[in-house]
Amino acid sequence: MKQYETVIGLEVHVELATKTKIFCSCSTEFGGAPNTHTCPVCTGMPGSLPVLNKKVVEYAVAVGLATNCNITKNCKFDRKNYFYPDNPQNYQISQLYLPICRDGSIEISTKDGTKNIGIHEIHMEEDAGKLVHDEWGENSLVDFNRSGVPLIEIVSEPDMRSADEVIAYLEKLRLIIQYLGASDCKLQEGSMRADVNLSIREVGASEFGTRTEMKNLNSFKAIARAIEAEKERQIDIIEAGEKVVQETRRWDDNKEYSYAMRSKEDAQDYRYFPEPDLVPVIISDEWLDEIKGSQPEFRDEKLIRYKKEYNIPDYDADIITGNKHLADIFEATTAICNNPKKASNWLMGETMRLLKENNMEPEQIKFSPKNLAKLIELTESRAINSSVAKEVFEKIFSDDINPEQYVEENGLKTVADDGALRETIKKVIEDNPQSVEDYNNGKKKAIGFLVGQTMKATQGKADPAMINTILKELL
């Protein structure tokens, strides 16, 4: 029986985190009312002229440097001509002949080890608008808010051979871009979109098979499912003695099925020519050095430093550095309270629990490192016990309250008066002679019940360690 291997390359579109669009001053904010973030330029009105947003170039160069690309210091824009209702000019300003970044690579890790994935190019372009289809009629409406939002398209080499490698590549790419602050890379909001180019060939063959391109992939799970389904579809076609058609296919994740949209275009179909309304982009050595100098510490570098500087478990470091917002909270909290282990524990424990319960992403965390640090200091000084600390943290998580003020106002401080606590424990011992007898007969677990009764009597405000010490002394 013939053995086949999958050959995969990706085209990843990333919406850049600029406040304004690539060629005009309209807002790029997500979620505005339809057609409110528009002007003559981004709606393609006759006579309007584009003006390049400098920040777009800086973000594109920063991503290129972080992915080991060569920077094209003298690049230009081209017109990509095509007709579609959400494309107001009937062309898209993009880059074909001189993309801003070329010949890069990133290293990925999977269960099979590490591997370099080549990046053919990164180019700048403008996004199209959005078609809103009427589910109950035959009409489609056009929203041009997204038209002109700046994009970079990251085109990989066909170096991936499995869904695992694709997901590892996308996760690494997303982290790099998030650490740069170039985009939030939210797949569900469309700020990161991946098109999968996939073909099948016999194991050992040197030539590529006919590829298809799959679109409408808005989650990593959908991408993995689409890859497996398309691989099986192409193998079935080849095994039946037929030929795979080069085409663009749309993935329906609910049905776990793709269907043909159109035949796959080549560059000549778009009749590219140099964009006449924009001058070439010249990147000076000084400007390039300035962008290089502002590159952040990336995840791989953070991992090494965390293990050396903070001495937290590898698993904790791996999870925390896997999200830039989480890493920022951890570092800021540690800088205030100088207790990396406790900061890590709160993030890995209660924070992760509450994120899961509230179906939230780490980027949605609103509490300040200052208030988390104050809570850690309250617990370390035994001003509050662990159960009270969890109660207070839930308020910090939801409302970012000042824990010191909240503890004071709600009378949650630990009962630290040794005399008062001792009298309470004596009363508990008197009221529970059976547990005392059990303890004296060698059933040491009986002390747990007495600790619980004392905590109940003190409304949970006593220090369990202090209760244990006094109980053992009195017993």
C-alpha positions as CSV (number, residue, x, y, z in Angstrom):
1,M,0.0,0.0,0.0
2,K,1.3,3.5,-0.9
3,Q,2.4,5.8,1.9
4,Y,1.7,9.5,1.6
5,E,3.1,12.6,3.3
6,T,1.4,15.9,3.8
7,V,3.2,19.1,2.6
8,I,1.9,22.3,4.2
9,G,2.6,26.0,3.8
10,L,0.7,28.8,5.5
11,E,-0.3,32.3,4.6
12,V,-0.9,34.1,7.9
13,H,-2.6,37.5,7.9
14,V,-2.1,39.6,11.0
15,E,-4.0,42.9,11.7
16,L,-1.5,45.3,13.1
17,A,-2.2,47.2,16.4
18,T,-2.1,50.7,15.0
19,K,-4.7,53.2,16.1
20,T,-5.4,54.3,12.5
21,K,-5.6,52.6,9.2
22,I,-2.7,52.0,6.8
23,F,-3.4,54.8,4.3
24,C,-5.8,57.1,6.2
25,S,-6.5,58.4,9.7
26,C,-9.7,56.4,10.3
27,S,-9.9,54.3,13.5
28,T,-9.0,50.6,13.5
29,E,-11.0,49.9,16.7
30,F,-12.9,46.6,16.5
31,G,-16.6,46.5,16.9
32,G,-17.8,50.0,15.8
33,A,-21.2,50.4,14.2
34,P,-21.1,49.5,10.5
35,N,-19.4,52.0,8.1
36,T,-18.6,54.5,10.9
37,H,-14.8,54.2,10.7
38,T,-14.6,55.3,7.1
39,C,-13.5,58.1,4.8
40,P,-13.1,58.8,1.1
41,V,-9.7,57.0,1.1
42,C,-10.7,53.6,2.7
43,T,-14.0,53.5,0.7
44,G,-12.2,54.0,-2.6
45,M,-13.7,57.4,-3.6
46,P,-12.4,58.8,-6.9
47,G,-9.6,61.4,-6.4
48,S,-8.7,60.3,-2.9
49,L,-5.0,59.5,-2.3
50,P,-3.3,57.2,0.2
51,V,-0.7,58.3,2.8
52,L,1.4,55.5,4.4
53,N,1.2,55.1,8.2
54,K,4.8,55.0,9.4
55,K,3.9,52.7,12.4
56,V,2.8,50.0,10.0
57,V,6.4,49.9,8.5
58,E,7.9,49.8,12.0
59,Y,5.7,46.8,13.1
60,A,6.4,44.9,9.8
61,V,10.2,45.4,10.3
62,A,10.0,44.4,14.0
63,V,8.2,41.1,13.1
64,G,10.7,40.5,10.3
65,L,13.7,41.0,12.6
66,A,12.1,38.7,15.3
67,T,11.6,36.0,12.6
68,N,15.2,36.2,11.3
69,C,14.2,37.8,8.0
70,N,16.3,40.0,5.7
71,I,14.9,43.5,5.6
72,T,14.3,45.0,2.2
73,K,15.6,48.5,2.9
74,N,14.2,49.9,-0.4
75,C,10.8,48.4,-1.0
76,K,7.6,49.5,-2.7
77,F,3.8,48.8,-3.0
78,D,2.0,47.2,-5.8
79,R,-1.7,47.1,-7.0
80,K,-3.4,43.7,-6.9
81,N,-6.4,44.0,-9.1
82,Y,-9.6,42.0,-8.4
83,F,-13.3,42.7,-8.2
84,Y,-15.3,41.8,-5.1
85,P,-18.1,43.7,-3.3
86,D,-16.1,44.3,-0.1
87,N,-13.1,45.7,-2.1
88,P,-14.2,49.3,-2.7
89,Q,-11.3,50.3,-5.1
90,N,-11.5,47.1,-7.1
91,Y,-7.9,46.7,-6.2
92,Q,-5.8,46.1,-3.1
93,I,-2.6,47.9,-2.3
94,S,-0.1,45.1,-1.4
95,Q,3.5,44.1,-2.1
96,L,4.6,41.5,-4.7
97,Y,7.9,42.4,-6.2
98,L,9.8,43.9,-3.3
99,P,8.2,42.7,0.0
100,I,9.5,44.3,3.1
101,C,10.9,41.1,4.7
102,R,12.3,37.9,3.1
103,D,14.1,34.6,3.8
104,G,13.4,34.2,7.5
105,S,12.8,31.2,9.8
106,I,11.5,30.3,13.2
107,E,12.3,27.2,15.3
108,I,9.3,25.1,16.5
109,S,9.1,22.3,19.0
110,T,6.8,19.3,18.8
111,K,6.8,15.8,20.4
112,D,9.1,14.8,17.5
113,G,11.7,17.4,18.4
114,T,12.7,20.8,17.1
115,K,12.6,22.0,13.5
116,N,13.2,25.2,11.5
117,I,10.3,26.5,9.4
118,G,11.3,28.8,6.6
119,I,9.5,32.1,6.0
120,H,9.5,33.0,2.4
121,E,8.4,36.6,2.9
122,I,6.4,39.1,4.9
123,H,4.6,41.9,3.1
124,M,2.4,44.8,4.0
125,E,-1.1,45.3,2.6
126,E,-4.5,46.7,3.4
127,D,-7.5,44.6,4.5
128,A,-10.8,44.5,2.6
129,G,-14.2,45.2,4.1
130,K,-16.6,42.7,5.4
131,L,-19.7,41.2,3.8
132,V,-22.7,40.6,6.2
133,H,-25.0,38.0,4.7
134,D,-28.8,38.1,5.5
135,E,-29.6,34.7,6.9
136,W,-33.3,35.1,6.1
137,G,-33.2,36.7,2.7
138,E,-31.0,36.9,-0.4
139,N,-29.2,40.1,0.4
140,S,-25.7,40.9,1.5
141,L,-24.6,44.1,3.2
142,V,-21.1,45.6,3.2
143,D,-19.3,47.0,6.2
144,F,-16.2,49.0,5.2
145,N,-14.9,49.6,8.8
146,R,-12.3,46.9,8.2
147,S,-11.3,48.2,4.8
148,G,-7.8,49.7,5.0
149,V,-6.9,48.2,8.3
150,P,-3.2,47.4,8.1
151,L,-2.1,43.8,7.6
152,I,1.1,41.9,7.3
153,E,1.0,38.6,5.4
154,I,3.5,36.1,6.6
155,V,4.1,33.5,3.9
156,S,5.9,30.3,5.1
157,E,7.9,27.8,3.0
158,P,6.1,24.5,2.5
159,D,8.1,23.0,5.4
160,M,5.4,21.6,7.7
161,R,4.3,18.0,7.5
162,S,1.6,17.6,10.1
163,A,-1.2,19.5,12.0
164,D,1.1,19.4,15.1
165,E,3.8,21.3,13.3
166,V,1.3,23.8,11.9
167,I,-0.1,24.6,15.4
168,A,3.4,24.8,16.9
169,Y,4.4,27.3,14.1
170,L,1.2,29.4,14.6
171,E,1.6,29.5,18.4
172,K,5.2,30.5,18.2
173,L,4.4,33.2,15.6
174,R,1.5,34.5,17.7
175,L,3.7,34.7,20.8
176,I,6.4,36.6,18.9
177,I,3.9,39.1,17.6
178,Q,2.1,39.5,20.9
179,Y,5.4,40.1,22.7
180,L,6.2,42.8,20.2
181,G,2.8,44.4,20.8
182,A,2.3,44.4,17.0
183,S,-1.1,42.7,17.3
184,D,-3.3,41.0,19.8
185,C,-3.6,38.0,17.4
186,K,-7.1,37.1,18.4
187,L,-8.3,34.5,15.9
188,Q,-11.9,34.8,17.1
189,E,-11.9,38.5,16.1
190,G,-10.0,38.0,12.9
191,S,-6.9,39.9,13.9
192,M,-4.9,36.7,13.0
193,R,-6.1,34.5,10.1
194,A,-4.4,31.5,8.6
195,D,-4.9,30.1,5.1
196,V,-3.6,26.5,4.7
197,N,-1.9,25.4,1.5
198,L,-1.8,21.7,1.5
199,S,-0.8,18.9,-0.9
200,I,-0.1,15.2,-0.8
201,R,2.8,13.2,-2.2
202,E,4.2,9.7,-1.9
203,V,6.8,9.3,0.8
204,G,10.2,9.7,-0.8
205,A,8.9,11.8,-3.8
206,S,10.8,15.0,-4.5
207,E,8.1,16.9,-6.4
208,F,5.1,18.5,-4.7
209,G,1.6,17.5,-5.5
210,T,-1.2,19.8,-6.5
211,R,-2.1,22.1,-3.6
212,T,-5.4,23.5,-2.4
213,E,-5.9,26.5,-0.2
214,M,-8.3,26.4,2.7
215,K,-9.9,29.5,4.2
216,N,-12.3,30.4,7.0
217,L,-10.2,28.9,9.8
218,N,-10.8,30.8,13.0
219,S,-9.3,28.6,15.7
220,F,-6.3,26.3,16.2
221,K,-8.7,23.4,16.6
222,A,-10.5,24.2,13.4
223,I,-7.1,24.4,11.6
224,A,-6.1,21.0,12.9
225,R,-9.4,19.4,11.9
226,A,-9.3,21.0,8.4
227,I,-5.8,19.7,7.8
228,E,-6.7,16.1,8.7
229,A,-9.9,16.2,6.6
230,E,-8.2,17.7,3.5
231,K,-5.3,15.2,3.8
232,E,-7.8,12.3,3.7
233,R,-9.8,13.9,0.9
234,Q,-6.8,14.3,-1.3
235,I,-5.6,10.7,-0.6
236,D,-9.0,9.4,-1.5
237,I,-8.9,11.3,-4.8
238,I,-5.4,10.0,-5.7
239,E,-6.2,6.5,-4.7
240,A,-9.3,6.6,-7.0
241,G,-6.9,7.4,-9.9
242,E,-8.2,11.0,-10.2
243,K,-6.3,14.3,-10.0
244,V,-6.5,16.9,-7.3
245,V,-7.8,20.3,-8.6
246,Q,-5.9,23.4,-7.6
247,E,-8.6,25.5,-5.9
248,T,-9.5,27.6,-2.9
249,R,-11.8,25.7,-0.5
250,R,-13.9,27.0,2.4
251,W,-13.9,25.0,5.7
252,D,-17.1,24.5,7.6
253,D,-16.1,23.6,11.1
254,N,-19.6,22.6,12.2
255,K,-19.9,20.1,9.5
256,E,-16.1,19.3,9.5
257,Y,-16.2,19.5,5.7
258,S,-14.7,21.8,3.0
259,Y,-16.2,22.8,-0.3
260,A,-14.8,24.5,-3.4
261,M,-15.1,28.3,-3.6
262,R,-13.1,29.1,-6.8
263,S,-10.1,28.0,-8.8
264,K,-6.8,29.0,-7.2
265,E,-5.5,32.2,-8.8
266,D,-1.8,32.8,-9.7
267,A,0.0,36.2,-9.6
268,Q,-0.7,36.9,-13.2
269,D,-4.4,36.7,-12.7
270,Y,-4.2,39.8,-10.5
271,R,-2.4,41.9,-13.1
272,Y,0.0,43.4,-10.5
273,F,1.7,46.7,-11.3
274,P,3.6,49.2,-9.2
275,E,1.2,51.4,-7.0
276,P,1.4,54.8,-8.7
277,D,0.0,56.8,-5.7
278,L,2.7,55.8,-3.2
279,V,6.5,56.6,-3.2
280,P,9.0,53.8,-2.5
281,V,9.7,53.1,1.2
282,I,13.3,53.7,2.2
283,I,14.5,52.2,5.5
284,S,17.7,53.9,6.7
285,D,20.4,52.2,8.8
286,E,19.5,54.6,11.6
287,W,15.8,53.7,11.5
288,L,16.6,50.0,11.3
289,D,18.9,50.3,14.3
290,E,16.2,52.2,16.2
291,I,13.7,49.3,15.6
292,K,16.3,46.7,16.5
293,G,17.0,48.5,19.8
294,S,13.4,48.5,20.8
295,Q,12.9,44.7,20.4
296,P,11.6,43.2,23.6
297,E,12.8,40.2,25.6
298,F,11.0,37.3,23.9
299,R,9.5,34.1,25.4
300,D,12.5,31.9,24.9
301,E,14.8,34.4,26.6
302,K,12.3,34.9,29.4
303,L,12.2,31.2,30.1
304,I,15.9,31.0,30.6
305,R,15.9,34.1,32.8
306,Y,13.0,33.0,34.9
307,K,14.6,29.6,35.8
308,K,17.8,31.3,36.7
309,E,16.5,34.5,38.4
310,Y,13.2,33.4,40.1
311,N,13.8,29.7,40.7
312,I,10.2,28.7,40.0
313,P,9.3,25.3,38.6
314,D,9.8,24.7,34.8
315,Y,6.1,24.1,34.4
316,D,5.1,27.4,36.0
317,A,7.7,29.3,33.9
318,D,6.4,27.6,30.8
319,I,2.7,28.6,31.4
320,I,3.4,32.1,32.6
321,T,5.8,33.0,29.7
322,G,3.2,31.5,27.3
323,N,1.2,34.7,27.6
324,K,2.7,38.1,27.6
325,H,0.0,39.7,29.8
326,L,0.5,36.9,32.4
327,A,4.3,37.4,32.2
328,D,3.9,41.2,32.7
329,I,1.7,40.7,35.8
330,F,4.1,38.1,37.3
331,E,7.2,40.4,36.8
332,A,5.5,43.5,38.1
333,T,4.1,41.7,41.2
334,T,7.5,40.1,41.9
335,A,9.2,43.5,41.7
336,I,6.8,44.9,44.4
337,C,6.7,42.0,46.9
338,N,10.0,40.3,46.0
339,N,8.3,36.8,46.3
340,P,8.3,35.2,42.9
341,K,7.2,31.8,44.2
342,K,4.0,33.2,45.8
343,A,3.3,35.4,42.8
344,S,3.6,32.3,40.6
345,N,1.4,30.2,42.9
346,W,-1.4,32.8,42.8
347,L,-1.2,33.0,39.0
348,M,-1.0,29.2,38.5
349,G,-3.6,28.4,41.1
350,E,-6.5,30.8,41.8
351,T,-6.0,32.9,38.7
352,M,-6.2,29.9,36.3
353,R,-9.2,28.6,38.2
354,L,-11.1,31.8,37.9
355,L,-10.2,32.3,34.3
356,K,-11.6,28.8,33.5
357,E,-14.7,29.3,35.6
358,N,-15.4,32.7,33.9
359,N,-14.5,31.4,30.4
360,M,-11.9,34.2,30.1
361,E,-8.5,34.5,28.4
362,P,-5.4,35.8,30.3
363,E,-5.5,39.0,28.2
364,Q,-8.8,39.8,30.0
365,I,-7.2,39.9,33.5
366,K,-7.9,43.3,34.9
367,F,-6.4,43.2,38.4
368,S,-3.2,45.2,39.1
369,P,0.1,43.6,40.2
370,K,0.1,46.2,43.1
371,N,-3.0,44.6,44.6
372,L,-1.8,41.1,44.1
373,A,1.5,42.0,45.8
374,K,-0.4,43.5,48.7
375,L,-2.4,40.3,49.2
376,I,0.8,38.2,49.2
377,E,2.3,40.5,51.8
378,L,-0.9,40.2,53.9
379,T,-0.7,36.4,53.8
380,E,3.1,36.3,54.4
381,S,2.7,38.5,57.5
382,R,-0.2,36.2,58.7
383,A,-2.4,39.2,58.8
384,I,-5.0,37.0,57.1
385,N,-5.1,33.2,56.8
386,S,-5.3,31.2,53.5
387,S,-9.1,30.8,53.3
388,V,-9.6,34.5,53.8
389,A,-6.9,35.2,51.2
390,K,-8.8,33.2,48.6
391,E,-12.0,35.1,49.4
392,V,-10.1,38.4,49.1
393,F,-8.4,37.3,45.8
394,E,-11.8,36.7,44.2
395,K,-12.7,40.3,44.9
396,I,-9.3,41.4,43.5
397,F,-9.9,39.3,40.4
398,S,-13.4,40.7,39.7
399,D,-13.1,44.3,40.9
400,D,-9.3,44.9,41.5
401,I,-10.1,46.1,45.1
402,N,-7.4,47.2,47.5
403,P,-7.0,44.1,49.7
404,E,-5.7,46.0,52.8
405,Q,-8.7,48.3,52.8
406,Y,-11.1,45.3,52.1
407,V,-9.7,43.2,55.0
408,E,-10.0,46.2,57.4
409,E,-13.5,47.2,56.3
410,N,-14.8,43.6,56.6
411,G,-13.1,42.6,59.8
412,L,-11.2,39.8,58.2
413,K,-7.9,40.1,60.0
414,T,-6.5,37.0,61.7
415,V,-7.3,36.7,65.4
416,A,-3.8,37.3,66.7
417,D,-4.6,37.7,70.4
418,D,-3.1,34.6,72.0
419,G,-5.1,35.0,75.2
420,A,-8.5,35.3,73.4
421,L,-7.7,32.4,71.0
422,R,-6.5,30.3,74.0
423,E,-9.9,30.9,75.8
424,T,-11.8,30.0,72.6
425,I,-9.8,26.7,72.2
426,K,-10.4,25.8,75.9
427,K,-14.1,26.2,75.3
428,V,-13.9,24.0,72.2
429,I,-12.1,21.3,74.2
430,E,-14.7,21.4,76.9
431,D,-17.6,21.1,74.4
432,N,-16.0,18.1,72.5
433,P,-14.9,15.5,75.1
434,Q,-15.2,12.6,72.7
435,S,-12.7,14.1,70.2
436,V,-10.3,14.9,73.2
437,E,-10.6,11.3,74.3
438,D,-10.0,10.0,70.8
439,Y,-6.9,12.1,70.5
440,N,-5.6,10.9,73.8
441,N,-6.2,7.3,72.7
442,G,-3.9,7.8,69.7
443,K,-6.4,8.9,67.1
444,K,-4.3,11.9,66.0
445,K,-6.7,12.9,63.2
446,A,-9.2,13.9,65.9
447,I,-7.3,17.2,66.3
448,G,-8.5,18.1,62.8
449,F,-12.1,18.3,64.0
450,L,-11.1,20.5,66.9
451,V,-9.2,22.8,64.6
452,G,-12.3,23.0,62.4
453,Q,-14.5,23.8,65.4
454,T,-12.1,26.6,66.5
455,M,-12.1,28.1,63.0
456,K,-15.8,28.0,63.1
457,A,-15.9,29.8,66.5
458,T,-13.5,32.5,65.2
459,Q,-15.5,32.9,62.0
460,G,-12.5,31.7,60.0
461,K,-10.2,34.5,61.2
462,A,-7.7,32.5,63.2
463,D,-4.4,31.2,62.1
464,P,-4.7,27.3,61.7
465,A,-1.0,26.9,62.6
466,M,-1.4,28.8,65.8
467,I,-4.6,26.8,66.7
468,N,-2.7,23.6,66.2
469,T,0.1,24.7,68.4
470,I,-2.2,25.8,71.3
471,L,-4.4,22.7,70.9
472,K,-1.5,20.3,71.2
473,E,-0.2,22.2,74.3
474,L,-3.6,22.1,76.0
475,L,-4.3,18.5,75.1
